[in-house]
Amino acid sequence: MADVVVGVQWGDEGKGKLVDRLAQNYDFVVRFQGGHNAGHTIVTQDCTYALHLIPSGVLYPQCKNIIGNGMVVALDALAKEIALFGNLQERLFVSERAHLILPYHQMLESDQEAQSAIGTTRKGIGPAYQDKIRRVGLRVGDLRYPKLLKEKIAHNLAHMHVQVDMRAIAEYLDTYAPKILPHIADTTGMLWEGAQKGKRILLEGAQGSMLDVDFGTYPFVTSSTTIAAGACSGSGLSVKDIDKVIGVAKAYCTRVGNGPFPSEEEGAMGEWLRQKGHEFGTTTQRARRCGYFDAVAVRYACRLNGCTELALMKLDVLDGLEEILVCVGYERGEETFLHMPDSLQGVKPIYKRFQGWACSAGVHTFEVLPKEAQAYICALEELINVKISAISTSPKREEMILR
């Protein structure tokens, strides 16, 4: 059976730490969507790893790590990550059906971002997915046929309003394709065979549910399906293969990029959370927008994903606050929303107040947490209708309460 880990906020929830913690019990760890616009940070006793494409199971020798067909892959970014870990010949596999991000996709996204100001990372993810949907995309499997691939690229460029040196593209492919070719595989077939043999599979999402192209805060979203449904279409597994769906949320909330964020704190409180939580993007180092936990958004995302449980990350960041707010509804003019409306433009948060606590950092058992922290967690469970099964109390991989 396969389990899924998904973010239920606007991304950056701490999925990397959770997957790293879980991966020791799995045979396969699979990234099923997104590209190197995502970043997962893992802190071990010895060092910190910032992963952008390679799944978080890479730190466990028994794990086979799969970049699924739902992803878009920049060859230079992947080659750089592979070099960090040395020989991954029998441990990293890239779907032949995953789509390629080429340098001109980054140029196109920079132009698009200048016009629309969505707040993207300008790494070419959106245009690569656009080519996929337009049925002119180039896939990882095309790297096996370099002459034909370059002909396809030249054909695409002839229909684009962008000036690209084909010689530079050819040099890019000649430099990086040989580093990726040994890892290309029929990953769907691998997963089917693994599932048939009873192997354990963990599917790892990127970004967050509120950035989903269908159900997020459109148009300020990413270009892929970030919810659990994307785990099937992005890997080749079927819904019958899925067992648990584990949602991940911070004990507060952050967002990178533009778009509505009802519980954002733009003043001193937001800056306090940013500094204490080290809220700067793994991929871009952009300062994240910070605010209080939005129970309406998390409840909505948990229902979308069919979450069977939730992991609550960074509880320790809230240590020392006298009072903590939680968004339990929205107001817009005379309207009140207790459920997610189709648009969050112009809404204001309705808050419920909770007493803060002194210190939760490094705590390993729920009963040892301050009573106020226990009450906060129990209240969140009631508000989102999902059991909180894990609570992170520091960046370290071992400091997590399991319930």
N, C-alpha and C positions, 0 to 999 in steps of 0.2 A: 504493500500500500504506500501511498504518497501523502505527505503532509505539506501544507502550504504556509509560508510566513509572509504576511502582507502588512504594509503600513496603513494606518487608518486615520492619518492626519494629512498634512501637506508634505510629507517626506521628512527625512532626517530624524526619524523617530528612535533610531538605535537598533535597526534590524540586524546590522552586522554583528553586534555583540551577541544578540540572541542566537543567530544562526551559528556563529562560532561556538557558542555554548552547546547547542543541540547537535552539531555536525559530527561529534565523536560517536554518536549512536546511529549514523546513517552510512549507507554505501555509496549513494549518489547525492550530490548537491547541485542544483540546477538553477541558473538565472534564466528567466523566461521572457523578459521584455526590457526595453530601454537600451541605453548605450553607455558611453563613458561620460554622460552628463550626470550619472548617479555616482555616489561615493559611499562606501561602507568603511567605517573606521573600527579596527579591532585593536584592543590594548592587551598585550600579554605581559608577563613579568619582565621580559627582556626588551621588548620594543613595541612600537606602534606601527600598524600596517594600514595604509589607505588603499582600498581596492576600488576599482572603477568598472572593470569588466569581468575579471576572474571571480567565480563564486567564493563565498566565505569559507567553504570547506577545504580550501587549499592548504590550510595549516595542519590538516590531519592526514597522515600518510595513507590511511586506508580508503579515503574518499576519492571517488572519481568525480571530477568537476566538469560540468557541462554548460557551455554557452548555447542556449537553445535557439530554435528557429525564429522565435519572436523577437530576437535582439537585432540591433544594428551595430556593426563592428567597424571601428576605425583600426586599420592594420598597424599603424605606428603606435597607437595607444596600447593595443594588445601586446605588441612585441616588447614594449617597454616594461609592461607588467610581468610578462613571462621571464624577462631577464632578472627580475628581482628574486625569483625563486629557483633559478637554475633549471635542472632537467625536470620537465613536467610531461615527458613523452607519453607515459602511460597513465597520467592523472588528469590531463586537461584535454577536452574534446570540444570542437567547435562545429556546430551544425552546418552541414553543407547548404541548408536552406536559409540560414541567417543572411541578412542583407548587408551590403558593404556601404560604409561611409567613405566617400572619397574627398580629396581636398576641395573640390568645387562645391560640394555640399555645404562646407563651412562658409565659403564665400557667399553662397545663396542665402544662408541663414543670417549672416551679418546684414545683408541688404534687407531682408524681410524684417529683422528686428528693428532696424532703423526706421521702418515705416509703421510697424504695429506696436512696438514696445511691450511685448508680452513679458519680457524678463527672462529670456532663455539663456542658456550657457554659450550659445553661438558655436557649438561643436558639430553642427551639421545633422543633428538627430532628426529634426523636423523634415528637412528636405529629403533625407534618405527614406523616411517613411512615406513621404509624398510620392517619391518615385516608385516605391513598392505598390502603393494603391493605384497609381497610374499604369502599372504593369510594364514599367520600363526600368525597374530596379535591377541591380547587379548583385548576385549572391556569392557567398563565400565559395561555393562549389565551382563557380566560374574561374577561380584562381587556377584550377587544374588545366585550363585551356587558355593560356596567356594571349595567343594571337587573336582568338575569337573574342576574348574579353576586351582587348584594346579596340577592336572593330566596333563592339557594342558601345563602348565609351565614346568613341569618335562620333558615332551616329547620334547619341544623346546630346553631345555638346553642340552638334550642328543645329539643334532645335532649341538651344538655350540662349538667353540674352545675357551671357557672361563670357568674359574673355579669359580663356584658359590655355596655357601652353601644354599641348599634348605630350611634348617631350618630358615635361616635368611630371606629368601623370605616369608616363611609362617608367621614369626613373623611380618614382615612388613605389610602383608595383614591383619592379625588379629588386628594390631594396628590401621590402617587407614581406612580400608573398612567400619567399622561401622559409621565413621564420614561422609562418602560420600553416603552411601546407602539411607538415607532419601531424598536425592536430585536427585536421578536417575529418569528420566522420558522419555516418548516418546515426545521429544521436537519438532520434526517435526509435529506431530499431534497437539501439542499446537499452533504452528505457523500457521498451516492451519486453525484451528478453529478461531484463533485470526484474521487472514486476512479476513475470511468470515464474521466476526462480525464487520469489519471496524476498528479494532485496529491498532494503528500506531506502526511500527516495524523499529528499527534502527539496521543495521548490521555493526559491528565494525571489521575492519581488523587489523592485526598485521604486524610488519615488514614493508616493502615497496615494491613497484612494481619492482624496480630494483634488488630485491632479489627473484623474482618469479622463481620457478624451471624451467619454460619453457622460459620465456621472459626476465629474469634478466641476470646478468653478469656471466653466467654459466662458470665454475662449482662453482664459489664463490657466492652461493645462499643458501637460506633456502630450506627445503624439502617439502614445501606445495605451494599451489596456492594462492598468496598474492593479486592478482588483483580481480576486481569486479566479474569476472566469478566464482571465488571460493566462493563468498557469496551464490550462489545458491547450488552448490554441497556440501558446508559445513554446510548448514542449512536445506535443503529439500524444500526451496521455489523455485518457477520457475521464469524464466525470465519475465513472465507476471506480477509477483508480484512487480518488481522493478520499482521505479519511479526515484528519483534523485540519482546521484552518485557524491558524494562530495570528491574531491581530497584534500589532505593536503600536503603542502610543507613548508619548512623553507624559510626565505628570503635569506638564504645562503644555504650551503649543508654540510652534515656530513655523515660519514660511519664508522661502527664498523666492525672489522675483516679484512681479507685479500681480495685482488682482486683489479681490476682497478678502479680508481677514478680520471678522467681526470682533474677536477678543484681543486684538492687538493693543499693546501698551506702547505708545510712542514716546513717552517721557522717561522719567527716572526709573520706573519699575521695569520697563522694557530693557533699558540699558543694564540694569542690575542682573536680570536674567541672562542677558547676552554675555556679560563678562563672567558671571559665576558658572554658567553652563557651557562656556567656550563655544558659543553659537556662531561659528564661522564655517562656511561651506567646505566640505571635504574636497570637492572638485574645483571650486572657483575661489575659495577663501572669502567670498562675499559675506558681509555681516547679515545674519539672519534676522528677520523681523520676529519679535517675541511677544507673547501674551499669555493669558490664562487658558486653562483647559476648557475646550469647547465640547460640552457633553452632547449637544445636538448633532454636531458634525460627526463625532465618534460613534454615537448610536446609529446614525444613518449609515456610516461606513461599515460598521459591524454587521448590519443587516444586509447590505449589498454583498459582502464577502461571505456571509454565512459563518461568521466567526464562532468557533466552539469554545474559545478562551482568549484572554488578552494578556499580553505582557506589558507592564507599566515601567517605563524607563526613567532614569534621572530623578527619582524621588528626592535624593539627597540635595539636589539643587535648590529645593524649596526650604531647606533647613534655615532657621533663623527668622523667618517671616512671622510677624504677629498675626497676620490675617491673610487668607488665601481665597481668591474668588474663583468660581466656576460658572461658565456661561450655560444657562439652562433653557434659554429661549432667545428669540429675536423680536425687535420692534422695528416697524417701518411706518412712519406716520401714525395712523390710528390702528394699523394692523399688528397683531401679535402672532408669532409663529413658534410653536413648540416642536415642529418637525421641519425638516430641511425644505425650504422653498426652491423653486427652479433657478432663482437668482439671488445672490447675497448682496447685490449692489444696494447701497444705501441703508442696510439694516444696522441696528444698534443692539448690543448684547443686553440680555437680562441676566443679572448675576445673583447667585446664592453665595453666602459668605461662610467660611469655615475658619476655625481657630487654627493658627499655625503651631509649630513645634520647634524644639531646640535642635535636635540632632538625630538623623537617621543614617548618616554616612557609615558604610561598612557593616551594617547590621545584617545578620544571616538568617534570622528567624522572625516570623511575623509577630510573635508574642513579645519580642524584645523591642519592637518599634514603639516610639512614644504613642500613648493612647490617642492623641490628636491625629497622628499620621494613620493609625489604624482606622479611626473614624472617617477620615478623608477617603481612604481606599474603599471602605465599605459603602460609602455614599456614592462614589463613582460607579461601583458595580450596580447599584440600584438604578442609577441614571442611564446607564448604557445597556442594561439587561444582559450583561455578559460577565462571567466569572473572571476575576483577575488572578491568574495562576502563577505569575512570576513578577517579581518586583526588583528592579535594579537599584542598588544603593551606592554605586560608585562606577567609574569607568572600567575597573578591573574585571576580567572575565569571570573570576571566581566569586565575586561579591554580588550575589543575586539570591533573593528569597524565593523559594519554590513552595507553593501551597497545594 
